Amino acid sequence: MSRTVSGWILKSAKQSVNVIHREKRHYSKCLLTQQQVKWRSPSRSKAVFQKWLCYPVHEINFSGERSFRQTSSENDVQFLLSPSQINYILRANELSYKPVEFDGKNPSTVFKFESNQLASNTPCEDRRSAATCLQTNGHFFGVFDGHAGSACAQSVGERLFYYIAVSLMSQKTLEDIEFASEHVKPMLPILQWHKHKDDHLYREGASLYIDHLRVYWQELINLDNETGMSVDDAMVYAFQRLDSDISLEAQVPTDDEFLRNLTLQVAFSGATACVSHVDGVHLHIANAGDCRAILGVQNDSGTWSAVPLTADHNAFNKAELQRLHAEHPPSEKDTIVTDNRLLGILMQ
């Protein structure tokens, strides 16, 4: 902000604010209109409705000769947070990780990655995940935007990578995992998670999540696919299967009240998901919702460009609107999208 503009703001504020000192309290009277907000003295106010703001004297630190009026200058204005405090807030959830360069079989695809998250509301409804697939040597990265709470984003962030990972496994590997699970023996590790110390974890639903994941890999074994799915197919099947499992879990009766409430929250809150799988020179992206994957590309001149890799699924995507109208009856043509939202509410 320039000195001219900031000086004008301070001068205007001093000329338009009146503070009245009565019985150890300071009163200001505010005139509210539909177009603007004005501060006036009580004798000049003709507002339809008025609001008095009252503050004890000991809570206000006034400067100047007159104790009942604030006469600030441009030099008196200070930021509430220092640069070091702002920097601490911005970097509080910063994560930097360097995977092992060589695991004895193959060199690591990812040399290093960095992640950060800055919440726009409290509590934060969004989640992020990063993990290495130990059976395929690929790396997963994901962002999950929660709607109406964090329950669904949390659940999808913990489970989706497992569904993709088992879809990529060969039939022999899946049979080994099933044998270990059946005979209560140590099971081959599937993922190595890279989490921030403050990342959340739903331990209460772990047993339910593992049971449904096991049902999924049992079905994959029955497909007799010796080499496993391609990355494209694995991502599609994993997204669809997890979505189906979340819906099913909310309908299955259980005596565990906490688990019943948890599954309902997960199913009804909803979330978007944007996931990437990196393996060698291959990069695969899967997206459901309006999160966006961006690739930084360095040009020949040395400058950088941001290239979007996904298309947002929202009311401004014509192809998405056509898909929705095709899957709904004609009677819902005028109500399927309301106020640029599916069914008029924030859901996914």
C-alpha positions in Angstrom: 0.0 0.0 0.0 1.4 3.4 -1.0 2.0 6.1 1.6 -0.5 8.4 -0.2 -3.3 5.8 0.0 -2.5 4.7 3.6 -2.4 8.3 4.7 -5.8 9.0 3.1 -7.3 6.0 4.9 -6.0 7.1 8.3 -7.1 10.7 7.8 -10.6 9.6 6.7 -10.9 7.3 9.7 -9.9 10.0 12.2 -12.5 12.4 10.7 -15.4 9.9 10.7 -15.0 8.1 14.1 -16.5 9.6 17.3 -15.8 8.0 20.7 -17.8 9.2 23.7 -16.4 8.9 27.2 -19.0 8.2 29.9 -18.6 6.6 33.3 -15.3 4.8 32.6 -16.5 3.3 29.3 -16.1 4.3 25.7 -19.0 4.3 23.4 -19.1 4.5 19.6 -22.3 4.7 17.5 -22.5 3.0 14.1 -24.9 3.8 11.3 -25.6 0.8 9.1 -27.2 1.0 5.7 -27.5 -1.5 2.9 -24.8 0.2 0.8 -22.2 1.2 3.3 -21.2 1.5 6.9 -20.7 4.9 8.4 -19.7 6.0 11.9 -21.4 9.1 13.3 -22.0 10.9 16.6 -25.3 10.0 18.4 -26.8 13.4 17.7 -26.5 13.0 13.9 -27.6 9.4 13.6 -30.9 8.7 11.8 -30.4 5.0 11.2 -33.4 2.7 11.0 -31.5 0.4 13.5 -28.5 1.3 15.5 -25.8 -0.6 17.3 -23.8 0.5 20.3 -20.3 -0.8 20.8 -19.2 -0.8 24.4 -15.6 -1.5 25.7 -14.2 -1.2 29.2 -11.6 1.5 29.5 -8.9 -0.9 30.7 -9.2 -2.9 27.5 -8.4 0.0 25.3 -5.0 1.7 25.0 -5.5 5.2 23.8 -2.7 7.6 23.0 -2.8 11.4 22.7 -3.8 14.3 25.0 -7.5 13.4 25.0 -8.1 10.1 26.8 -11.4 9.5 25.0 -10.2 9.7 21.4 -7.7 7.6 19.4 -5.5 9.8 17.2 -3.3 7.3 15.3 -0.8 8.3 12.7 0.6 6.2 9.9 3.6 5.4 12.0 1.4 4.0 14.8 0.0 1.2 12.6 1.7 -2.1 13.3 1.1 -5.7 12.2 -0.4 -8.0 14.8 2.1 -10.8 13.8 5.8 -10.4 13.3 7.4 -11.8 10.1 8.9 -14.7 12.1 5.5 -15.6 13.5 3.9 -15.5 10.0 6.7 -17.7 8.7 6.1 -20.2 11.5 2.4 -20.4 10.7 3.0 -20.9 7.0 5.6 -23.6 7.6 3.9 -25.4 10.5 2.7 -28.3 8.3 5.7 -28.4 6.0 7.0 -31.9 5.2 10.2 -32.7 3.3 11.2 -36.3 2.6 14.0 -38.0 0.6 13.3 -41.7 -0.1 16.0 -44.3 0.0 17.9 -44.0 -3.3 18.4 -47.7 -3.7 16.3 -50.5 -2.0 18.5 -53.4 -3.2 16.3 -54.0 -6.3 15.7 -50.7 -8.1 16.8 -47.1 -7.8 14.2 -44.8 -6.3 12.0 -43.0 -8.8 11.6 -39.9 -6.6 14.7 -38.2 -5.4 12.9 -35.9 -3.0 9.4 -34.4 -2.4 8.1 -31.5 -0.3 4.5 -31.0 0.9 2.7 -28.3 2.8 -0.8 -27.6 4.0 -2.3 -24.3 5.1 -5.8 -24.6 6.5 -8.4 -22.0 5.5 -10.8 -23.0 8.3 -10.8 -24.6 11.7 -10.9 -27.6 12.0 -9.3 -28.3 8.7 -11.5 -30.5 6.5 -8.8 -31.4 3.9 -6.2 -34.1 4.0 -3.0 -35.0 2.1 -1.2 -38.3 1.7 2.1 -39.6 0.5 3.4 -43.2 0.4 5.7 -45.6 -1.4 4.3 -48.8 -2.8 6.7 -51.4 -1.5 5.7 -54.2 -3.9 5.8 -52.1 -7.1 8.3 -49.4 -6.4 5.9 -46.7 -7.3 5.1 -43.5 -5.3 1.7 -42.2 -4.4 0.7 -38.6 -3.7 -2.8 -37.4 -3.0 -4.9 -34.4 -2.0 -8.4 -34.9 -0.6 -10.8 -31.9 -0.2 -13.4 -32.7 2.5 -17.0 -31.5 2.3 -19.2 -31.0 5.3 -16.5 -32.2 7.6 -13.2 -34.1 7.3 -14.5 -37.7 7.8 -14.6 -38.7 4.2 -11.4 -37.0 3.2 -9.7 -38.7 6.2 -11.0 -42.2 5.3 -10.2 -41.9 1.5 -6.7 -40.5 2.3 -6.0 -43.6 4.4 -7.5 -46.2 2.2 -7.3 -45.3 -1.5 -3.6 -46.0 -1.9 -4.1 -49.5 -0.5 -6.8 -50.2 -3.1 -4.6 -49.0 -5.9 -1.5 -50.9 -4.6 -3.3 -54.3 -4.3 -4.8 -53.8 -7.8 -1.2 -53.5 -9.2 0.1 -56.6 -7.5 0.6 -59.9 -9.3 -1.6 -62.8 -8.5 1.4 -64.6 -6.7 1.9 -61.6 -4.4 -1.8 -61.4 -3.6 -1.9 -65.1 -2.8 1.1 -64.7 -0.5 -0.7 -61.9 1.4 -3.9 -63.9 1.6 -2.0 -67.0 2.9 -0.4 -64.9 5.6 -3.7 -63.3 6.6 -5.5 -66.6 6.7 -2.9 -68.3 8.9 -2.2 -65.2 11.1 1.4 -64.9 10.0 3.4 -61.8 9.2 2.2 -60.2 6.1 4.2 -58.5 3.3 4.2 -54.8 3.8 2.2 -52.9 1.2 2.9 -49.2 1.8 5.5 -47.1 3.5 3.7 -43.9 4.6 5.4 -40.5 4.7 3.4 -38.5 7.2 3.7 -35.2 9.0 3.8 -35.6 12.8 0.5 -33.8 13.1 -1.4 -35.8 10.4 -4.5 -37.5 11.6 -5.2 -41.3 11.7 -8.5 -43.1 12.2 -7.4 -46.1 14.3 -10.9 -46.9 15.4 -12.0 -48.0 11.9 -8.8 -49.9 11.0 -10.2 -53.4 11.4 -13.2 -52.6 9.3 -11.0 -51.0 6.6 -8.7 -54.1 6.5 -11.6 -56.5 6.3 -13.0 -54.8 3.2 -9.6 -54.4 1.6 -9.1 -58.2 2.1 -12.4 -58.9 0.4 -11.2 -56.8 -2.5 -7.9 -58.6 -3.0 -9.7 -62.0 -2.7 -11.8 -60.9 -5.7 -8.7 -59.9 -7.5 -7.2 -63.3 -6.9 -10.2 -64.9 -8.5 -9.6 -62.9 -11.7 -6.5 -65.0 -12.4 -4.6 -62.0 -13.6 -1.0 -63.1 -13.2 0.7 -59.7 -13.7 -1.8 -57.5 -12.1 -3.7 -54.6 -13.6 -2.2 -51.7 -15.5 -1.9 -48.4 -13.6 -4.8 -46.9 -15.6 -7.1 -49.8 -14.8 -5.9 -50.0 -11.2 -6.8 -46.4 -10.5 -10.2 -46.6 -12.0 -11.1 -49.9 -10.2 -9.7 -48.6 -6.9 -11.7 -45.3 -7.0 -14.9 -47.2 -7.9 -14.4 -50.0 -5.4 -13.6 -47.7 -2.5 -16.6 -45.6 -3.3 -18.8 -48.7 -3.3 -17.3 -49.9 0.0 -17.9 -46.5 1.7 -21.6 -46.7 0.7 -21.9 -50.3 1.8 -20.3 -49.6 5.2 -22.9 -47.0 6.0 -25.8 -49.4 5.4 -24.5 -52.4 7.4 -26.0 -52.6 10.9 -23.5 -52.8 13.8 -23.7 -52.7 17.6 -20.6 -50.4 17.8 -22.2 -47.0 18.1 -19.0 -45.2 17.4 -18.2 -47.2 14.3 -21.8 -46.7 13.1 -21.6 -42.9 13.5 -18.1 -42.9 11.8 -19.3 -44.8 8.7 -22.3 -42.5 8.4 -20.2 -39.4 8.6 -17.8 -40.7 6.0 -20.6 -41.6 3.6 -22.6 -38.4 4.0 -19.8 -35.8 4.2 -18.1 -36.6 0.8 -14.7 -35.5 -0.5 -12.8 -34.9 -3.7 -9.7 -36.9 -4.5 -6.7 -36.1 -6.7 -4.0 -38.9 -6.8 -0.8 -39.3 -8.7 1.3 -42.5 -9.2 5.0 -42.0 -10.1 7.0 -44.9 -11.4 10.2 -44.3 -13.4 9.4 -41.9 -16.2 5.7 -42.7 -16.0 3.2 -40.3 -14.3 -0.5 -41.3 -13.9 -3.1 -38.9 -12.5 -6.6 -39.8 -11.3 -9.0 -37.1 -10.2 -12.6 -37.0 -8.9 -13.9 -33.5 -8.0 -12.4 -30.0 -8.3 -8.9 -30.6 -6.9 -6.2 -29.9 -9.6 -2.8 -31.4 -10.4 -0.3 -29.0 -11.9 3.0 -29.9 -13.5 5.9 -27.4 -13.5 7.6 -27.4 -16.9 10.9 -25.6 -17.5 11.1 -23.9 -20.9 14.1 -23.6 -23.1 14.5 -20.0 -22.0 14.9 -21.2 -18.4 11.4 -19.9 -17.3 8.8 -22.1 -15.7 5.2 -22.8 -16.8 2.4 -24.4 -14.9 0.6 -27.0 -16.9 -2.7 -28.4 -15.6 -3.0 -32.2 -15.8 -6.6 -32.6 -14.7 -10.0 -31.2 -15.5 -12.2 -29.9 -12.7 -15.5 -31.7 -12.2 -17.8 -28.8 -11.5 -20.7 -26.8 -13.0 -18.4 -25.1 -15.5 -17.3 -28.3 -17.1 -19.6 -28.9 -20.0 -18.6 -32.5 -20.5 -19.3 -33.2 -16.8 -22.7 -31.6 -17.0 -23.6 -33.7 -20.0 -22.6 -36.8 -18.1 -24.7 -35.9 -15.1 -27.8 -35.2 -17.3 -27.3 -38.5 -19.2 -27.3 -40.4 -15.9 -30.4 -38.7 -14.4 -34.0 -38.9 -15.5 -35.4 -36.0 -17.7 -37.6 -34.9 -14.8 -34.5 -33.8 -12.9 -33.1 -31.7 -15.8 -33.8 -28.4 -14.0 -32.8 -29.5 -10.5 -29.7 -31.7 -11.0 -27.4 -28.6 -10.8 -28.6 -25.7 -8.7 -26.5 -22.7 -7.8 -23.6 -24.3 -9.6 -23.7 -27.3 -7.2 -24.8 -30.9 -7.6 -28.4 -31.0 -6.2 -27.8 -27.5 -4.8 -25.4 -28.7 -2.0 -21.7 -29.2 -1.5 -21.2 -32.9 -2.1 -19.0 -35.3 -4.0 
